[in-house]
Amino acid sequence: MKHDDTFGYALMAGFLIVLGLLGIVMASQAVDFTMQIFGLALAVFAVFYTFFAIDKTN
């Protein structure tokens, strides 16, 4: 039995979009290099997961 979890992917993608925006804000306001890299990595992860969720829902 295959379980279709489209709503779960969409919900997590929405949550990660918010986290990605938070990461961009963190990177833009960072005073040290480590926080800037962490914010950018969070944003990149959010973009990749959102594309993965779009692929899974279609």
C-alpha positions as CSV (number, residue, x, y, z in Angstrom):
1,M,0.0,0.0,0.0
2,K,1.5,3.3,-1.1
3,H,0.9,6.3,1.2
4,D,0.6,9.6,-0.6
5,D,1.9,12.3,1.7
6,T,1.4,15.4,-0.5
7,F,0.1,17.6,2.3
8,G,3.1,16.7,4.5
9,Y,5.6,17.7,1.7
10,A,3.7,21.0,1.1
11,L,3.6,21.8,4.9
12,M,7.3,21.1,5.4
13,A,8.1,23.1,2.2
14,G,6.2,26.1,3.6
15,F,7.9,25.8,6.9
16,L,11.3,25.6,5.2
17,I,10.6,28.6,3.0
18,V,10.1,30.6,6.2
19,L,13.4,29.2,7.6
20,G,15.1,30.0,4.3
21,L,14.0,33.6,4.6
22,L,15.2,33.7,8.2
23,G,18.6,32.4,7.0
24,I,18.8,35.1,4.4
25,V,18.1,37.8,7.1
26,M,20.6,36.2,9.4
27,A,23.3,36.2,6.7
28,S,22.6,39.8,5.8
29,Q,22.9,41.0,9.4
30,A,25.8,38.8,10.4
31,V,28.9,40.4,12.0
32,D,31.0,37.2,11.8
33,F,31.8,34.9,8.9
34,T,30.4,31.7,10.7
35,M,26.9,33.1,11.1
36,Q,26.9,34.4,7.5
37,I,27.8,30.9,6.2
38,F,25.2,29.3,8.5
39,G,22.5,31.6,7.3
40,L,23.4,31.0,3.6
41,A,23.5,27.3,4.1
42,L,20.1,27.3,5.8
43,A,18.7,29.3,2.8
44,V,20.3,26.9,0.3
45,F,18.9,23.9,2.1
46,A,15.4,25.4,2.1
47,V,15.6,26.0,-1.6
48,F,16.7,22.4,-2.3
49,Y,14.1,20.9,-0.1
50,T,11.4,23.0,-1.7
51,F,12.4,21.8,-5.1
52,F,12.4,18.2,-3.8
53,A,8.9,18.7,-2.4
54,I,7.7,20.1,-5.7
55,D,9.1,17.1,-7.5
56,K,7.4,14.7,-5.0
57,T,4.0,16.3,-5.3
58,N,3.9,16.1,-9.1
